[in-house]
Amino acid sequence: MSFLRVRKTGMDPAKVVEKVKSKSGEDVLMVPLSKLEPVSRQGRKRRNGFIFGLGGLFGILLAAFFAERSDMIHLANLPDLADLNLESLAGVLPAGLMKDAKELSDSFSVGLHLLSQGVRAHHPVIMVPGVISTGLESWGTDDGSRQYFRKRLWGSWNMMRALVLDKPGWKKHIMLDKETGLDPPGIKLRAAQGFEATDHFITGYWIWNKILQNLATIGYDPVNSFTAAYDWRLSYANLEKRDGYFTRLKRNIETLRDLSGRKVVLISHSMGSQVLFYFFHWAESLEHGGGGPRWVDTYIESWINISGCMLGALKGLPAVLSGEMKDTAQLNAFAVFSLEKFLNREERAEIFRAMPGISSMLPMGGNAIWGNETWAPDDQPGKSVSNGAFVRFRESNSTYTPKNMTVEESLTYLLEHTETWYKKQILDNYSHGVAHTRAEVEDNERDPRKWINPLETRLPHAPNLKIFCFYGVNKPTERAYFYQRSRDPLSKLNVTIDTRISVGEIDHGVVLGEGDGTVSLLSSGYMCTRGWKMKRYNPAGAKVVVYEMPHEPDRFNPRGGPNTGDHVDILGRQSLNDLILRVAAGKDHLIEDNIVSNITEYADRVEIYDD
């Protein structure tokens, strides 16, 4: 039997095997090694738990690029309770368990209510998710990839594990080739497919699951509905080049239309709305999809645009400029220290830049939409500094901190102070301006770089198309930033957010405005309320309905509850699910505009006019 000599520490004498004298005369005990193994394992678990927690912190922050930091994880789904009589159990089960069971029952309540009113599945449905919604899994078989084969390196706990135990390997897989914007040599990461690709981000954090539950309740299944998941890291041109994404989406739409005899309803969320807008141009272009000018009108019944960042997301710029956003700026000192040691700002900025798809959400419209140094359409009375001053410096004393900059100037600054490969990816794939005449718009229809920008291109010639814009309002949202010269002499970053400033609407250097917590109100609402009312942007006069949903969260529900207006959590909002089911079922004739914010007033001030 193996023994281990340890100093006498008050052990149970009954467990002592042998007592001897050491050379120094000190009493020692001889104890079987097996008796000490549980202690050793416990210490190792604690150490690994700390490291895993640190990796989890960064993984959740990455996911928070398009979600709210305080709303990330909520373990609420307990399917085994679905068929129990809750009233009979209420007196014996813990209150927390009863709450979880009630939420599960509520997940189907919208569909069940409409089903009782005779609402049934009618139009085929295709869902196009946003950024964090789609899991990415490895299909590589090289030496460094085999351990991850068919495991998700984005959108699962495997991501957290890889971050902790193999950070260099995870970065190598998640980042695209900087020159081509495609797979690095030996790496093959692909979008997961099927409903499982988008229903949950990680176990317990639902994304599309509640919508799927309610759609299923009125008769939808994998035959008449599916999810068009995509690799959101890719530029839109590379989505087609590498994955044939738009070709497959077009064929799936045509197949559903031909099999059912009914036109298709498209549902998009966040970045997915930009993807669909690009797709409309691609599908009808004779040089690309080949569908011709009436394809959309022939195959698409309605487009449900949920929380669409049609004019970009302002938080995308600081993410690629300095690897920061509100979610990182608001961390406490210990969390900041831990995150910087684990994956610093420079590394985060590099990762975001090596995902050209994310940069498709850089703000569009320039000063006409976002304002100049002294004025912006969404300025509030009494504000000391205009929202038009997008990047601000308390101290302007170098070429890196020259002066306050507008959105337009900030984009120029970004391209001047980032790598050549990144600048090329942006200029080759995207455009951020405004077309002020119909002639400009029609010319732009032949330029794929402009197809993501609704201010430079138009809606398709589809007079029968119906567009429903559903988005949340009244939640503080990033609108501008205070920056400072980087204080880290070893960092390649020139500037970082000045988190020392917190006063009024400024929270740790982040100026808060109106929106859904992620996308500014001007981006969600301008095209829906004003832009697509102009002939040059909507030449066929497609019907556009705007339904705003105020953020009225349940204070005891970390996901906001049934009346949340949060950018991601709105997918579980009961009124949104009700509207989606009515459109899909062909019962949308009673849906009318519901505008509760100041977007109409702001849109009136935007310096873009009909010609």
C-alpha positions as CSV (number, residue, x, y, z in Angstrom):
1,M,0.0,0.0,0.0
2,S,1.3,3.5,-0.9
3,F,1.6,6.0,1.9
4,L,2.2,9.7,2.1
5,R,3.9,11.4,5.0
6,V,2.1,14.6,6.2
7,R,2.4,16.9,9.1
8,K,0.1,16.2,12.0
9,T,-3.0,18.4,11.7
10,G,-5.6,17.0,14.0
11,M,-6.7,14.0,11.8
12,D,-9.0,11.4,13.1
13,P,-6.8,8.8,15.0
14,A,-8.9,6.0,13.6
15,K,-7.8,6.8,10.1
16,V,-4.1,7.0,11.1
17,V,-2.2,4.0,9.8
18,E,1.2,4.6,11.4
19,K,2.8,7.2,13.7
20,V,6.5,7.7,13.5
21,K,9.3,10.2,14.5
22,S,10.9,12.3,11.9
23,K,14.7,13.0,11.9
24,S,13.9,16.3,13.7
25,G,11.9,14.5,16.4
26,E,8.6,15.9,15.1
27,D,5.5,13.6,15.2
28,V,4.2,12.7,11.7
29,L,1.4,10.5,10.5
30,M,1.5,8.0,7.7
31,V,-1.8,8.2,5.8
32,P,-3.0,6.2,2.7
33,L,-2.7,8.2,-0.5
34,S,-6.3,7.4,-1.3
35,K,-7.4,9.3,1.8
36,L,-5.9,12.5,0.3
37,E,-7.1,12.3,-3.3
38,P,-10.5,13.9,-2.7
39,V,-8.7,16.9,-1.3
40,S,-6.4,17.2,-4.3
41,R,-9.3,16.9,-6.8
42,Q,-11.3,19.6,-5.0
43,G,-8.5,22.1,-5.3
44,R,-8.1,21.3,-8.9
45,K,-11.8,21.8,-9.6
46,R,-11.7,25.2,-7.9
47,R,-8.8,26.3,-10.0
48,N,-10.4,25.1,-13.2
49,G,-13.6,26.6,-12.2
50,F,-12.0,30.0,-11.9
51,I,-10.4,29.7,-15.3
52,F,-13.6,28.5,-16.9
53,G,-15.4,31.4,-15.4
54,L,-12.9,33.9,-16.9
55,G,-13.4,32.3,-20.3
56,G,-17.1,32.4,-19.9
57,L,-16.9,36.1,-19.1
58,F,-15.3,36.8,-22.4
59,G,-17.6,34.4,-24.3
60,I,-20.6,36.1,-22.9
61,L,-19.2,39.6,-23.7
62,L,-18.6,38.5,-27.3
63,A,-22.2,37.4,-27.5
64,A,-23.2,40.7,-26.0
65,F,-22.0,42.4,-29.2
66,F,-25.7,42.4,-30.1
67,A,-27.3,41.6,-26.8
68,E,-27.5,43.3,-23.4
69,R,-24.8,42.4,-20.9
70,S,-27.2,42.2,-18.0
71,D,-29.6,39.9,-19.8
72,M,-27.4,37.1,-20.9
73,I,-28.1,33.8,-19.2
74,H,-31.5,32.6,-17.9
75,L,-32.0,28.9,-17.3
76,A,-35.8,28.8,-17.5
77,N,-36.8,25.9,-19.7
78,L,-38.1,22.8,-17.9
79,P,-39.9,20.8,-20.5
80,D,-40.7,17.9,-18.2
81,L,-43.2,20.1,-16.4
82,A,-45.3,20.9,-19.5
83,D,-48.1,18.5,-18.8
84,L,-48.4,18.8,-15.0
85,N,-51.3,20.4,-13.2
86,L,-49.6,23.5,-11.8
87,E,-52.5,24.3,-9.4
88,S,-52.2,21.0,-7.7
89,L,-48.5,21.4,-7.3
90,A,-48.5,25.0,-6.2
91,G,-48.6,24.3,-2.5
92,V,-45.7,21.8,-2.5
93,L,-43.2,23.0,-5.1
94,P,-40.7,25.8,-4.5
95,A,-41.8,29.2,-5.8
96,G,-38.9,29.4,-8.2
97,L,-39.8,26.1,-9.8
98,M,-43.4,27.1,-10.2
99,K,-42.3,30.3,-11.9
100,D,-40.1,28.3,-14.4
101,A,-43.0,26.0,-15.2
102,K,-45.4,28.9,-15.8
103,E,-42.9,30.5,-18.2
104,L,-42.8,27.2,-20.1
105,S,-46.5,27.1,-20.4
106,D,-46.6,30.8,-21.5
107,S,-44.2,30.0,-24.3
108,F,-47.0,28.4,-26.3
109,S,-49.8,30.7,-25.0
110,V,-49.8,33.0,-28.0
111,G,-50.1,30.2,-30.5
112,L,-52.8,28.4,-28.5
113,H,-54.9,31.6,-28.2
114,L,-54.7,32.3,-32.0
115,L,-55.4,28.6,-32.7
116,S,-58.6,28.9,-30.7
117,Q,-59.6,31.8,-33.0
118,G,-59.1,29.8,-36.1
119,V,-55.7,31.1,-37.1
120,R,-53.7,28.4,-38.9
121,A,-50.5,28.1,-40.9
122,H,-50.9,29.5,-44.3
123,H,-47.8,31.0,-46.0
124,P,-44.5,29.1,-45.9
125,V,-42.1,30.8,-43.6
126,I,-38.3,31.3,-43.8
127,M,-36.4,32.8,-40.8
128,V,-33.1,34.7,-41.3
129,P,-31.3,35.2,-38.0
130,G,-29.0,37.9,-36.7
131,V,-25.4,37.9,-35.5
132,I,-25.3,35.9,-32.3
133,S,-28.2,33.6,-33.4
134,T,-26.3,31.2,-35.6
135,G,-23.9,28.6,-34.1
136,L,-20.7,28.0,-36.0
137,E,-19.2,24.5,-36.0
138,S,-15.9,23.1,-37.1
139,W,-15.7,20.7,-40.1
140,G,-11.9,20.8,-40.4
141,T,-9.9,17.6,-40.2
142,D,-6.4,18.9,-39.9
143,D,-4.4,18.1,-36.8
144,G,-5.4,21.3,-35.0
145,S,-9.1,20.9,-35.9
146,R,-9.9,17.2,-35.3
147,Q,-10.6,17.7,-31.6
148,Y,-13.3,20.2,-32.6
149,F,-14.9,18.2,-35.4
150,R,-18.6,19.1,-35.5
151,K,-18.4,21.0,-32.3
152,R,-19.6,24.5,-32.1
153,L,-16.9,27.1,-31.6
154,W,-19.6,29.8,-31.5
155,G,-22.9,29.3,-29.7
156,S,-22.3,26.5,-27.2
157,W,-20.4,25.7,-24.0
158,N,-17.7,24.2,-26.2
159,M,-16.9,27.8,-27.2
160,M,-16.3,28.6,-23.5
161,R,-14.2,25.5,-23.0
162,A,-12.0,26.2,-26.1
163,L,-11.6,29.8,-25.0
164,V,-10.2,28.6,-21.7
165,L,-8.1,25.6,-22.7
166,D,-7.0,26.6,-26.2
167,K,-7.4,30.3,-26.7
168,P,-4.8,30.5,-29.6
169,G,-6.6,27.6,-31.3
170,W,-10.0,29.2,-30.8
171,K,-8.8,32.5,-32.3
172,K,-7.3,30.7,-35.2
173,H,-10.6,29.0,-36.0
174,I,-13.0,32.0,-35.4
175,M,-11.0,34.6,-37.4
176,L,-11.1,34.6,-41.2
177,D,-8.1,35.1,-43.4
178,K,-7.3,38.8,-43.3
179,E,-6.5,39.1,-47.0
180,T,-9.2,37.0,-48.6
181,G,-11.9,37.2,-45.9
182,L,-12.4,33.4,-46.3
183,D,-11.2,30.3,-44.4
184,P,-7.6,30.4,-43.2
185,P,-5.5,27.5,-44.5
186,G,-6.5,24.2,-42.8
187,I,-9.6,25.7,-41.1
188,K,-13.2,25.0,-42.0
189,L,-15.8,26.6,-39.8
190,R,-19.4,26.5,-41.0
191,A,-22.8,27.8,-39.9
192,A,-24.9,25.1,-38.1
193,Q,-28.1,24.3,-40.0
194,G,-31.7,23.5,-39.0
195,F,-33.8,25.0,-36.2
196,E,-31.2,23.9,-33.7
197,A,-28.8,26.4,-35.3
198,T,-30.8,29.4,-34.0
199,D,-33.2,28.3,-31.3
200,H,-30.7,28.8,-28.4
201,F,-27.3,30.5,-28.2
202,I,-26.2,28.3,-25.4
203,T,-28.3,26.0,-23.2
204,G,-30.8,28.0,-21.3
205,Y,-30.4,31.2,-23.4
206,W,-33.2,31.1,-26.0
207,I,-33.1,33.2,-29.2
208,W,-35.7,32.0,-31.8
209,N,-37.1,29.1,-29.6
210,K,-40.3,31.0,-28.5
211,I,-41.2,32.0,-32.0
212,L,-40.7,28.4,-33.2
213,Q,-42.9,27.1,-30.4
214,N,-45.7,29.4,-31.3
215,L,-45.4,28.8,-35.1
216,A,-45.5,25.1,-34.4
217,T,-48.7,25.5,-32.3
218,I,-50.7,26.8,-35.4
219,G,-49.3,24.2,-37.7
220,Y,-45.7,25.0,-38.8
221,D,-43.1,22.3,-39.0
222,P,-39.9,21.5,-41.1
223,V,-42.0,21.0,-44.2
224,N,-43.5,24.5,-44.4
225,S,-40.8,26.5,-42.5
226,F,-37.1,26.5,-42.1
227,T,-34.2,28.7,-40.9
228,A,-31.7,30.1,-43.4
229,A,-28.7,30.2,-41.1
230,Y,-25.5,31.7,-42.4
231,D,-21.9,32.4,-41.4
232,W,-22.2,36.0,-40.2
233,R,-18.5,36.5,-40.2
234,L,-18.3,36.6,-44.0
235,S,-18.9,39.6,-46.2
236,Y,-22.1,39.2,-48.2
237,A,-20.2,38.7,-51.4
238,N,-18.2,35.9,-49.8
239,L,-21.4,34.3,-48.4
240,E,-22.3,33.5,-52.0
241,K,-18.7,32.8,-53.1
242,R,-17.9,30.3,-50.4
243,D,-21.3,28.9,-49.4
244,G,-23.6,29.6,-52.2
245,Y,-25.9,31.1,-49.6
246,F,-28.0,33.3,-51.7
247,T,-28.4,30.7,-54.5
248,R,-29.7,28.2,-51.9
249,L,-32.0,30.7,-50.3
250,K,-33.5,31.7,-53.7
251,R,-34.0,28.0,-54.6
252,N,-35.6,27.2,-51.3
253,I,-38.0,30.1,-51.6
254,E,-38.9,29.0,-55.2
255,T,-39.5,25.4,-54.0
256,L,-41.7,26.4,-51.1
257,R,-43.8,28.7,-53.4
258,D,-44.1,26.0,-56.1
259,L,-45.0,23.2,-53.6
260,S,-47.5,25.2,-51.5
261,G,-48.9,27.4,-54.2
262,R,-48.5,30.3,-51.8
263,K,-45.9,33.1,-51.6
264,V,-43.4,33.0,-48.8
265,V,-43.2,35.1,-45.7
266,L,-39.6,36.1,-44.7
267,I,-38.8,36.8,-41.1
268,S,-35.5,38.5,-40.3
269,H,-33.8,39.8,-37.1
270,S,-31.1,42.4,-36.6
271,M,-28.3,41.8,-39.2
272,G,-30.5,39.3,-40.9
273,S,-32.6,42.3,-42.2
274,Q,-29.5,43.7,-43.9
275,V,-28.8,40.2,-45.4
276,L,-32.4,40.1,-46.8
277,F,-32.2,43.6,-48.3
278,Y,-28.9,42.6,-50.0
279,F,-30.6,39.3,-51.2
280,F,-33.5,41.2,-52.9
281,H,-30.9,43.0,-55.1
282,W,-28.9,39.8,-55.7
283,A,-31.9,37.7,-56.6
284,E,-33.3,40.1,-59.2
285,S,-29.9,41.0,-60.7
286,L,-29.5,39.3,-64.1
287,E,-25.7,39.1,-63.5
288,H,-26.2,37.3,-60.2
289,G,-29.4,35.6,-59.1
290,G,-31.0,36.0,-62.5
291,G,-34.5,36.3,-61.2
292,G,-35.4,39.5,-63.1
293,P,-37.3,42.6,-61.9
294,R,-40.5,40.8,-60.8
295,W,-39.0,37.9,-58.9
296,V,-39.6,39.4,-55.4
297,D,-43.2,40.3,-56.3
298,T,-43.8,36.7,-57.6
299,Y,-42.4,34.8,-54.7
300,I,-42.4,37.0,-51.5
301,E,-45.7,37.8,-49.7
302,S,-44.3,39.7,-46.8
303,W,-41.1,40.7,-45.1
304,I,-41.2,40.9,-41.3
305,N,-38.2,43.1,-40.3
306,I,-37.6,42.6,-36.5
307,S,-35.1,45.0,-34.8
308,G,-33.5,45.5,-38.2
309,C,-30.3,47.6,-38.1
310,M,-31.1,49.0,-41.6
311,L,-28.7,52.0,-41.1
312,G,-26.1,50.0,-39.1
313,A,-25.4,49.7,-35.4
314,L,-23.3,52.5,-33.9
315,K,-21.7,50.1,-31.4
316,G,-20.0,48.4,-34.4
317,L,-17.5,51.2,-34.8
318,P,-15.9,51.2,-31.3
319,A,-15.9,47.4,-31.5
320,V,-13.5,47.4,-34.5
321,L,-11.7,50.7,-33.5
322,S,-10.7,49.7,-30.0
323,G,-12.3,46.3,-29.2
324,E,-14.8,48.0,-26.8
325,M,-18.5,48.8,-26.4
326,K,-20.9,49.7,-23.6
327,D,-20.8,46.1,-22.4
328,T,-17.1,46.3,-21.7
329,A,-17.0,49.9,-20.6
330,Q,-19.5,49.2,-17.8
331,L,-17.5,46.3,-16.2
332,N,-16.2,46.8,-12.7
333,A,-12.4,47.2,-12.1
334,F,-11.8,43.5,-11.3
335,A,-13.8,42.3,-14.3
336,V,-11.9,44.7,-16.6
337,F,-8.5,43.6,-15.1
338,S,-9.4,39.9,-15.6
339,L,-10.8,40.4,-19.1
340,E,-7.7,42.4,-20.2
341,K,-5.4,39.7,-18.9
342,F,-7.4,37.0,-20.6
343,L,-8.2,38.8,-24.0
344,N,-7.2,42.4,-24.1
345,R,-8.7,45.2,-26.2
346,E,-6.1,44.8,-29.0
347,E,-7.0,41.1,-29.4
348,R,-10.7,41.8,-29.3
349,A,-10.4,44.5,-32.0
350,E,-8.3,42.1,-34.1
351,I,-11.0,39.4,-33.9
352,F,-13.8,41.8,-34.8
353,R,-11.9,43.2,-37.8
354,A,-11.2,39.7,-39.0
355,M,-15.0,39.2,-39.3
356,P,-15.9,41.4,-42.3
357,G,-19.6,40.5,-41.9
358,I,-19.8,42.4,-38.6
359,S,-18.5,45.5,-40.3
360,S,-21.5,45.5,-42.6
361,M,-23.2,47.1,-39.7
362,L,-21.0,50.2,-39.5
363,P,-23.3,53.2,-39.5
364,M,-24.7,54.4,-42.9
365,G,-26.0,57.8,-44.0
366,G,-23.2,60.0,-42.7
367,N,-24.0,63.4,-41.4
368,A,-27.4,63.5,-43.1
369,I,-28.7,60.8,-40.7
370,W,-26.5,61.1,-37.7
371,G,-25.8,64.9,-37.6
372,N,-22.8,67.2,-37.5
373,E,-20.7,68.5,-34.7
374,T,-23.4,70.9,-33.4
375,W,-26.7,69.3,-34.4
376,A,-28.4,65.9,-34.8
377,P,-32.0,64.9,-35.7
378,D,-32.4,63.1,-32.4
379,D,-31.0,65.8,-30.1
380,Q,-33.0,66.4,-27.0
381,P,-33.7,69.9,-25.5
382,G,-31.2,71.0,-22.9
383,K,-28.3,68.7,-24.0
384,S,-24.9,70.4,-23.6
385,V,-23.3,68.4,-26.5
386,S,-25.1,67.3,-29.7
387,N,-25.4,63.6,-30.6
388,G,-23.8,64.6,-33.8
389,A,-20.4,64.6,-32.0
390,F,-20.0,60.9,-32.2
391,V,-16.5,60.4,-31.1
392,R,-15.5,63.0,-28.5
393,F,-12.2,63.8,-26.7
394,R,-11.8,65.7,-23.5
395,E,-8.2,66.3,-24.4
396,S,-7.4,67.0,-28.1
397,N,-3.7,67.2,-28.2
398,S,-2.4,64.8,-30.8
399,T,-3.0,63.3,-34.3
400,Y,-4.7,60.4,-32.5
401,T,-7.1,62.7,-30.6
402,P,-7.6,65.5,-33.0
403,K,-11.1,66.9,-32.3
404,N,-14.6,65.7,-31.8
405,M,-15.8,63.7,-34.9
406,T,-19.1,63.0,-36.6
407,V,-20.1,59.5,-37.7
408,E,-18.8,60.4,-41.2
409,E,-15.5,61.6,-39.9
410,S,-15.2,58.7,-37.5
411,L,-15.5,56.2,-40.3
412,T,-12.7,58.0,-42.1
413,Y,-10.6,58.0,-38.9
414,L,-11.2,54.3,-38.5
415,L,-9.9,53.4,-42.0
416,E,-6.9,55.7,-41.6
417,H,-5.8,54.1,-38.3
418,T,-6.4,50.4,-39.0
419,E,-4.6,47.9,-41.1
420,T,-4.5,48.0,-44.9
421,W,-6.2,44.6,-45.1
422,Y,-9.1,45.8,-43.1
423,K,-9.5,49.0,-45.1
424,K,-9.6,46.9,-48.3
425,Q,-12.2,44.6,-46.9
426,I,-14.5,47.5,-46.1
427,L,-14.0,49.5,-49.3
428,D,-14.4,46.4,-51.5
429,N,-17.7,45.3,-49.9
430,Y,-19.6,48.2,-48.4
431,S,-20.8,51.7,-48.9
432,H,-22.1,54.2,-46.4
433,G,-23.3,57.2,-48.3
434,V,-26.6,58.7,-49.5
435,A,-28.1,58.8,-53.0
436,H,-30.1,62.0,-53.3
437,T,-31.7,61.3,-56.8
438,R,-33.5,58.5,-58.5
439,A,-30.8,58.4,-61.2
440,E,-28.2,57.8,-58.5
441,V,-30.3,55.0,-57.0
442,E,-30.8,53.3,-60.3
443,D,-27.1,53.5,-61.1
444,N,-26.3,51.9,-57.7
445,E,-28.4,48.9,-58.5
446,R,-25.5,47.6,-60.6
447,D,-23.0,48.0,-57.8
448,P,-23.1,45.1,-55.2
449,R,-21.1,47.2,-52.7
450,K,-24.2,49.4,-52.2
451,W,-26.8,46.7,-51.9
452,I,-26.7,46.7,-48.1
453,N,-27.4,50.4,-47.9
454,P,-31.1,51.4,-48.3
455,L,-30.1,55.0,-48.7
456,E,-28.2,54.3,-51.9
457,T,-30.4,51.6,-53.4
458,R,-34.1,50.9,-53.5
459,L,-36.7,48.3,-52.6
460,P,-37.5,45.9,-55.5
461,H,-40.3,46.6,-57.9
462,A,-42.8,44.7,-55.9
463,P,-46.2,46.5,-55.5
464,N,-47.7,43.6,-53.7
465,L,-44.9,43.2,-51.2
466,K,-45.8,44.0,-47.6
467,I,-43.1,45.1,-45.1
468,F,-43.7,45.0,-41.4
469,C,-41.1,46.8,-39.2
470,F,-41.3,45.5,-35.6
471,Y,-38.8,46.9,-33.1
472,G,-38.4,47.9,-29.5
473,V,-38.0,51.5,-28.1
474,N,-37.4,53.3,-24.9
475,K,-34.3,51.4,-23.8
476,P,-31.1,53.4,-23.3
477,T,-28.8,52.7,-26.3
478,E,-25.3,53.7,-27.4
479,R,-25.3,56.9,-29.3
480,A,-21.8,58.5,-28.9
481,Y,-18.5,57.9,-27.1
482,F,-15.8,59.7,-25.2
483,Y,-12.3,58.6,-26.2
484,Q,-8.8,59.2,-24.9
485,R,-5.3,58.4,-26.1
486,S,-4.4,54.9,-25.2
487,R,-2.4,54.7,-21.9
488,D,-0.9,51.3,-22.6
489,P,2.6,51.9,-24.2
490,L,2.7,48.3,-25.4
491,S,-0.7,48.4,-27.2
492,K,-1.0,49.0,-30.9
493,L,-4.4,50.7,-30.3
494,N,-4.2,54.5,-30.5
495,V,-7.3,55.3,-28.5
496,T,-9.7,53.7,-26.0
497,I,-13.0,54.7,-24.5
498,D,-12.6,57.1,-21.6
499,T,-14.5,55.2,-18.9
500,R,-13.8,57.8,-16.2
501,I,-16.7,60.0,-17.5
502,S,-20.1,59.2,-15.9
503,V,-22.5,62.1,-15.6
504,G,-26.1,62.6,-16.9
505,E,-26.7,60.5,-20.0
506,I,-23.0,59.5,-20.1
507,D,-22.2,56.1,-18.6
508,H,-18.5,55.2,-18.3
509,G,-17.7,57.2,-21.4
510,V,-20.7,56.0,-23.4
511,V,-23.4,58.6,-24.3
512,L,-26.8,57.0,-24.2
513,G,-29.7,57.8,-26.5
514,E,-32.9,56.1,-27.7
515,G,-33.3,52.6,-29.2
516,D,-33.7,49.0,-28.2
517,G,-30.5,48.7,-26.1
518,T,-28.4,47.7,-29.1
519,V,-29.6,49.5,-32.3
520,S,-30.3,53.3,-32.3
521,L,-33.9,54.4,-33.0
522,L,-32.7,56.2,-36.2
523,S,-31.4,53.0,-37.6
524,S,-34.4,50.9,-36.7
525,G,-37.0,53.4,-37.6
526,Y,-36.0,56.0,-40.2
527,M,-36.3,53.8,-43.4
528,C,-39.6,52.4,-42.2
529,T,-41.2,55.7,-41.2
530,R,-39.8,58.0,-43.9
531,G,-37.1,56.6,-46.2
532,W,-39.4,54.0,-47.8
533,K,-42.1,56.5,-48.2
534,M,-40.0,58.2,-50.8
535,K,-40.5,57.3,-54.4
536,R,-36.8,56.8,-55.2
537,Y,-36.3,54.3,-52.4
538,N,-39.7,52.5,-52.8
539,P,-40.6,53.0,-56.5
540,A,-43.4,50.4,-56.6
541,G,-45.1,51.7,-53.4
542,A,-44.7,48.5,-51.4
543,K,-46.8,48.8,-48.2
544,V,-44.7,49.5,-45.0
545,V,-46.2,49.1,-41.5
546,V,-44.4,50.3,-38.4
547,Y,-45.2,48.7,-35.0
548,E,-43.0,50.0,-32.2
549,M,-42.9,48.1,-28.9
550,P,-42.0,50.0,-25.7
551,H,-39.5,48.4,-23.4
552,E,-41.5,47.6,-20.3
553,P,-39.5,44.8,-18.6
554,D,-40.5,42.7,-15.7
555,R,-38.0,43.7,-13.0
556,F,-37.8,40.2,-11.7
557,N,-37.2,38.5,-15.1
558,P,-33.6,38.7,-16.3
559,R,-34.8,38.4,-19.9
560,G,-37.4,41.2,-19.5
561,G,-40.6,39.1,-19.6
562,P,-43.5,39.3,-22.0
563,N,-43.3,43.0,-22.6
564,T,-39.6,43.6,-23.2
565,G,-38.4,45.7,-26.0
566,D,-34.8,44.6,-25.8
567,H,-33.0,43.9,-29.2
568,V,-32.7,40.2,-28.6
569,D,-35.2,39.4,-25.9
570,I,-38.0,41.0,-28.0
571,L,-38.1,37.6,-29.9
572,G,-39.9,36.2,-26.8
573,R,-42.3,39.2,-26.5
574,Q,-45.9,38.0,-26.6
575,S,-47.2,40.8,-28.8
576,L,-44.4,40.3,-31.3
577,N,-45.2,36.6,-31.5
578,D,-48.8,37.4,-32.0
579,L,-48.0,39.8,-34.9
580,I,-45.7,37.3,-36.6
581,L,-48.3,34.5,-36.5
582,R,-51.0,36.7,-37.9
583,V,-48.7,37.7,-40.8
584,A,-47.7,34.1,-41.5
585,A,-51.3,33.0,-41.4
586,G,-52.4,35.7,-43.8
587,K,-54.4,37.5,-41.1
588,D,-52.4,40.8,-41.2
589,H,-55.0,43.1,-42.7
590,L,-55.8,44.5,-39.2
591,I,-52.2,45.4,-38.3
592,E,-51.7,49.1,-38.4
593,D,-48.9,51.6,-37.5
594,N,-48.2,51.9,-33.8
595,I,-45.6,54.6,-33.3
596,V,-44.9,55.5,-29.6
597,S,-41.5,57.1,-29.9
598,N,-40.3,60.4,-31.4
599,I,-39.1,58.8,-34.6
600,T,-41.5,60.7,-36.9
601,E,-40.2,64.0,-35.5
602,Y,-36.6,62.9,-35.9
603,A,-37.2,61.7,-39.4
604,D,-38.6,65.1,-40.3
605,R,-35.3,66.6,-39.3
606,V,-33.1,64.3,-41.4
607,E,-31.6,66.2,-44.3
608,I,-32.7,63.8,-47.0
609,Y,-35.5,64.9,-49.2
610,D,-37.7,63.4,-51.9
611,D,-36.9,64.5,-55.4
